[in-house]
Amino acid sequence: MATGEGRRGPDVSVILIVYNDAGRLPAAVRSVLGQTLRAVEVVIVDDHSTDGSYEVARRLAAADPERVRAVRLPANSGGCSAPRNRGIAEARAPWLMFLDSDDELPRHACKSLLLTAERTGADFVTGEVVRVYEDSGTTGLWYPELFADERVIEGIREAPEFFFDHLSTNKLYSAAFVARHRLRFPEGVHYEDQLFSAQAFAHAHRFAVVPWPVYRWRLAAGPGRPSISSSRHLIRNVTDRIAVARMIDDFLGATGNADLRPAKDAKFLRHDLRLHLGDLAFRGEEWARRFAAETVPYLAELAPEALAAQPRDERVCLRLLREGRHAEVRQCARALGRPHLAPRHAVRDGRGRTYWGREVPSGPAADDLDITEWRLTEQPFTGGRIRHEVETLVPEGPLLRLGLRTYDPAGLLADTLGAGRADGLTAEVRLSAGGPALTLPFRYRAAEGAAAPRPGVSGPALSGPDGAGADAPGRDVPGPEAPGPAGREYTAEILLDLRRVPLRPQGFAGRRHPSVVLRRHGLSRSDPLLAPLGLRPLRALLPRAGPLAGHRVSAGCEERGAGRLELVWERAGALRAAAGLAPRLGPAHGAALRLRRRLTGPRLKALVERELWRLPVEKDLVLFEAMEGRGYADSPRRIHEELVRRGLPYRCVWSYTGDRSSFPPGVALVRRGSWAYVRTLARAGTWVDSHGIPPGYAKRPETRYLQTWHGQAVKHMGFDTPELRLGGEEPRRRHREAVIRWDLLVAPSEEFERTFVRANGYTGELLRCGLPRNDVLVRRDEPAQLRSAADARHRLQIPDGRRGLLYAPTFRDGLRGTGDSVRVDLAELVAGVGAEWTVVVRPHPYERFTVPPGLGHAVRDGRGFTEVSDLLLASDALVTDYSSLMFDYALLDRPILLFADDYEEYRGGSRGTYYELPEIAPGPLLSTTAELVTAVRELDRVAAEWAGAHARFRARFTARENGRASGTVVDRLFAEGAR
């Protein structure tokens, strides 16, 4: 019987352990009793609490004696193992789950897990965990890559990566399985979950995985309720992790599972040890020594293949740790996981190899400290490895005197300061407190006694008018004749006036960190400052309490393990601003913020906008918005430029969100969603938009709304999407109201009318012309476009002689912001196409991306370009999947390659597509990176082979593109007599 609803007794026993948590225990119990599976019991095991938790547990049991029982241990055990073991003995159901008193179960957790267990015959079922960060209210997922799909795994050897899933609380276990293998939690040691889970994985003939959340893990806010896992500052934390790891080793060896050691050791290195390595930079010298004493002996016992598979920065840290170079370990710890953070010093040997540190290592250390793969001297300036550290921080009344040292191990800056220019290397420091940044320019000087760069080790010159490419002929690459240190050190002293830091009235509005901004050849890069290696002197200089001319200042944040200098200060007795720390505000402040949100929220603003209709419309006022305010781009930009070129008498205002740097000087701006934005919407005679004016705002009858949309459709749009097709009448009503505001819609092709226009139910006037944003692509050979392409290549630092390969995938529904749309193996691509190509990755704005470590010499991040047309013009070929950029790029008559490894899944998913991609494709469909490499290496042949399909594609989708669309729109909408 599915879920056994008619069976006598409970189907699932949830063992809920508690110690001194009376306040949150009822919520945890309610999360079980409120399950959609009614046949559950809660076994509350109190670990001899002293705060009344057991009394609360007894009251809960009395309120529902059929489903709640409470037991109490005779003495506190000091951990989670003893109460869980007692709960196993007390449980009556054939299936078991574990729950902590400060956590909760999602409503369908028990039923969905039990259904899966009964359907699959698994020994246990594991599911996703939602981590709730109570200090910020944000959430995150526990190793989401493990829970991407529903699957059944026939033993851990089929998927050894599940050693990373070492929690016991996100699983439903067969009680018979637990009993058969006598699974119990080890007492007297923390991290008991890890041994229990490792034993369960090793014993299970079959386990199932579900991709939905089955557990809500609350991470307590503040030091008042530290959990075991968040108490990483305790050496006991380290010793317990190692003790449990050794227990797992013994178990694997004793049960004939020693072949699983490399997988388990990889998990220990990447999870348990990695947590502490990342914290080493914020610990004292003595703590680092004790940490080394505990860990180094165990490192010698780990599988060599697990150690060799670690990322390079972690291998460097481990080697420094094993050699007792504790100060350097703490330097290295700041670089973990950060691809653009440099070592302080690097050295080359006579064979052209580069190593971490001041001296060339020998023996086993040479392999671990070899950082040649980082290719320090081949990185672009904007992505190269430079390190900023704060050496001194001295209060002087309302001022802070900040001593800064910058390490440039690759010599990327040497040709600026080292050339003997009188003005030196200029930079600026930026400090923000939730409002606009305070920006202070300063100059560096070469650090006394620092090694000067040797000939041939300066950074790559830039392509473009200021220099040759990184691999240009004649570049002196260090070889056997040039061993030794590479790079320089620079110092500066900066005076910060805290009174000048702008504060938003509502106080802290997000994390901000002091950063240094360097400029070179018209390019800039921003890097966070690092606190000094020792934070104690800072705490002595700037205690957490004490006046500083009306401010109270503290520096550093050891307990959070942040990798940046952090400042917190108070003004007029109330915490108002922070750089790196969110203030803990009381209930009254929270109520005030809620009231403020109601008084400034979108609903009230929409009502006010309607009231402003009482004022006359300003017919010469035009509101422009592109990409939901993300910048000066797309078709609205080209229409605005045409208006300006003609000198027509209109007042143009642009909306923006966040960064305003893409807008030309003198352009009037209003922040999207602000009161000024509301007024502009209400009074403007014309709206010009490429995405969608927020749907809550109505359009007055006198205002004209031109919708240019931002591309043609491959995937389903409008009412064809699942959220509108299946989402009920209310979302469909809102979408109809949003579309009905449009007065004119640019329709670049008949296919666009068949798909997008129909799918959105639009019945208004169509401007049957090309997209204004594509005019520059049609007129690509004109001087202005050639300059744009050259400027983009210069900004991307694509060396002269290299070709640019633009990789622009679209997002996947349900996976926004995960990085999953970047599906090409970039390392394999770079290795395969060689030095002829530089790969520029431009994911969808909804997506995230970071250039992988070690690939900065050949991969560029294209997200900094507000106007995507600049990237299209600068590239020699396009790789995409289902992005509408393929329609725009076809206008350039350059090769288009479609990397569609998930085509069947994408096409057959809930979103779906309008076309069978193989039938319309302008280039080959590729499903592996190896196929992509071959296509790029044989691009001329591929282009010739697909020339006919490319021409048919262009004729079908771009016939209206003639390079004059902007003029057509202006003639219709703005030119004299058009009204």
KATA-V619549 format. One record per backbone hydrogen bond with DSSP energy under -1.0 kcal/mol. CO is the residue of the C=O (numbers start at 0). NH is the residue of the N-H. If there is no record, write none. Layout:
CO,NH ; CO,NH
This chain:
0,3 ; 3,6 ; 11,40 ; 12,96 ; 13,42 ; 14,98 ; 15,44 ; 16,100 ; 17,46 ; 20,24 ; 23,27 ; 24,28 ; 25,29 ; 26,30 ; 28,32 ; 29,33 ; 31,34 ; 37,39 ; 38,10 ; 38,11 ; 40,13 ; 41,68 ; 42,15 ; 43,70 ; 44,17 ; 45,47 ; 45,72 ; 51,55 ; 52,56 ; 53,57 ; 54,58 ; 55,59 ; 56,60 ; 57,61 ; 58,62 ; 63,66 ; 63,67 ; 66,41 ; 68,43 ; 70,45 ; 79,83 ; 80,84 ; 81,85 ; 82,86 ; 83,87 ; 84,88 ; 85,89 ; 86,90 ; 93,174 ; 94,12 ; 95,172 ; 96,14 ; 98,16 ; 99,102 ; 103,215 ; 105,108 ; 106,35 ; 107,111 ; 108,112 ; 109,113 ; 110,114 ; 111,115 ; 112,116 ; 113,117 ; 114,118 ; 115,119 ; 116,120 ; 122,173 ; 123,207 ; 124,171 ; 125,209 ; 127,213 ; 128,141 ; 129,216 ; 130,139 ; 131,218 ; 132,136 ; 137,132 ; 139,130 ; 142,145 ; 150,208 ; 152,154 ; 152,206 ; 154,157 ; 155,158 ; 158,161 ; 159,162 ; 160,163 ; 161,164 ; 163,165 ; 169,126 ; 171,124 ; 172,95 ; 173,177 ; 174,178 ; 175,179 ; 176,180 ; 177,182 ; 178,181 ; 190,193 ; 191,195 ; 192,196 ; 193,197 ; 194,198 ; 195,199 ; 196,200 ; 197,201 ; 198,202 ; 199,203 ; 205,122 ; 206,152 ; 207,125 ; 208,150 ; 211,127 ; 214,129 ; 215,103 ; 216,131 ; 218,133 ; 227,230 ; 230,233 ; 233,236 ; 234,238 ; 235,239 ; 236,240 ; 237,241 ; 238,242 ; 239,243 ; 240,244 ; 241,245 ; 242,246 ; 243,247 ; 244,248 ; 245,249 ; 246,250 ; 247,251 ; 248,252 ; 249,253 ; 250,254 ; 251,256 ; 256,259 ; 257,260 ; 259,263 ; 260,264 ; 261,265 ; 262,266 ; 263,267 ; 264,268 ; 265,269 ; 266,270 ; 267,272 ; 270,274 ; 272,276 ; 273,277 ; 278,281 ; 279,282 ; 283,287 ; 284,288 ; 285,289 ; 286,290 ; 287,291 ; 288,292 ; 289,293 ; 290,294 ; 291,295 ; 294,298 ; 295,299 ; 297,300 ; 298,301 ; 302,306 ; 303,307 ; 304,308 ; 306,309 ; 310,314 ; 311,315 ; 312,316 ; 313,317 ; 314,318 ; 315,319 ; 316,320 ; 317,321 ; 318,322 ; 319,324 ; 320,323 ; 323,325 ; 324,328 ; 325,329 ; 326,330 ; 327,331 ; 328,332 ; 331,334 ; 334,337 ; 337,340 ; 339,385 ; 344,356 ; 345,485 ; 346,354 ; 347,483 ; 348,351 ; 352,348 ; 353,370 ; 354,346 ; 362,365 ; 363,367 ; 364,368 ; 368,355 ; 370,373 ; 371,374 ; 374,377 ; 379,382 ; 379,383 ; 386,406 ; 387,529 ; 388,404 ; 391,402 ; 393,400 ; 395,398 ; 397,497 ; 398,395 ; 399,495 ; 400,393 ; 401,493 ; 402,390 ; 402,391 ; 403,491 ; 404,388 ; 405,489 ; 406,386 ; 407,410 ; 407,487 ; 410,458 ; 412,415 ; 412,416 ; 413,417 ; 416,419 ; 424,443 ; 426,441 ; 427,516 ; 428,439 ; 429,514 ; 430,437 ; 437,430 ; 439,428 ; 441,426 ; 444,490 ; 446,449 ; 453,456 ; 463,466 ; 468,471 ; 471,474 ; 474,476 ; 478,481 ; 483,347 ; 487,407 ; 488,446 ; 489,405 ; 490,444 ; 491,403 ; 493,401 ; 495,399 ; 496,499 ; 497,500 ; 503,506 ; 513,528 ; 514,429 ; 515,526 ; 516,427 ; 517,524 ; 519,522 ; 522,519 ; 524,517 ; 526,515 ; 528,564 ; 529,389 ; 534,538 ; 535,539 ; 536,540 ; 537,541 ; 550,547 ; 551,569 ; 553,567 ; 565,555 ; 566,578 ; 567,553 ; 568,576 ; 570,573 ; 573,570 ; 576,568 ; 578,566 ; 585,589 ; 586,590 ; 587,591 ; 588,592 ; 589,593 ; 590,594 ; 591,595 ; 592,596 ; 593,597 ; 594,598 ; 595,599 ; 600,604 ; 601,605 ; 602,606 ; 603,607 ; 604,608 ; 605,609 ; 606,610 ; 607,611 ; 609,612 ; 610,613 ; 611,614 ; 617,620 ; 617,684 ; 619,650 ; 620,684 ; 620,685 ; 621,652 ; 622,687 ; 623,654 ; 625,628 ; 626,629 ; 628,656 ; 630,632 ; 632,636 ; 633,637 ; 634,638 ; 635,639 ; 636,640 ; 637,641 ; 638,642 ; 639,643 ; 640,644 ; 641,645 ; 642,647 ; 647,649 ; 650,621 ; 652,623 ; 653,669 ; 655,671 ; 659,662 ; 663,666 ; 667,653 ; 669,655 ; 670,673 ; 673,677 ; 674,678 ; 675,679 ; 676,680 ; 677,681 ; 678,682 ; 679,683 ; 682,617 ; 684,703 ; 685,622 ; 686,705 ; 687,624 ; 688,707 ; 693,696 ; 699,702 ; 703,686 ; 704,742 ; 704,743 ; 705,688 ; 706,745 ; 713,913 ; 716,719 ; 717,720 ; 720,724 ; 721,725 ; 727,731 ; 728,732 ; 729,733 ; 730,734 ; 731,735 ; 732,736 ; 733,737 ; 734,738 ; 735,739 ; 738,741 ; 742,764 ; 743,706 ; 744,766 ; 748,752 ; 749,753 ; 750,754 ; 751,756 ; 752,757 ; 754,758 ; 755,759 ; 756,761 ; 757,760 ; 758,718 ; 764,744 ; 766,746 ; 766,768 ; 770,773 ; 771,774 ; 773,777 ; 774,778 ; 776,779 ; 778,781 ; 781,785 ; 782,786 ; 783,787 ; 784,788 ; 785,789 ; 786,790 ; 787,791 ; 788,792 ; 789,793 ; 790,794 ; 791,795 ; 792,797 ; 798,801 ; 802,837 ; 803,875 ; 803,876 ; 804,839 ; 805,878 ; 806,841 ; 811,814 ; 814,817 ; 818,821 ; 820,822 ; 823,825 ; 824,828 ; 825,829 ; 826,830 ; 827,831 ; 828,832 ; 829,833 ; 833,836 ; 835,802 ; 837,804 ; 838,859 ; 839,806 ; 840,861 ; 843,846 ; 851,854 ; 854,857 ; 854,858 ; 857,838 ; 859,840 ; 861,864 ; 866,869 ; 867,871 ; 868,872 ; 869,873 ; 876,805 ; 877,896 ; 878,807 ; 879,898 ; 882,885 ; 883,886 ; 884,888 ; 885,889 ; 887,890 ; 888,891 ; 889,892 ; 894,877 ; 896,879 ; 897,899 ; 897,925 ; 899,902 ; 901,905 ; 902,906 ; 903,907 ; 911,715 ; 915,918 ; 916,920 ; 923,897 ; 925,899 ; 927,931 ; 928,932 ; 929,933 ; 930,934 ; 931,935 ; 932,936 ; 933,937 ; 935,938 ; 937,941 ; 938,942 ; 939,943 ; 940,944 ; 941,945 ; 945,949 ; 946,950 ; 947,951 ; 948,952 ; 949,953 ; 950,954 ; 951,955 ; 952,956 ; 953,957 ; 957,960 ; 959,769 ; 963,967 ; 964,968 ; 965,969 ; 966,970 ; 967,971 ; 968,972 ; 969,973 ; 969,974 ; 974,977
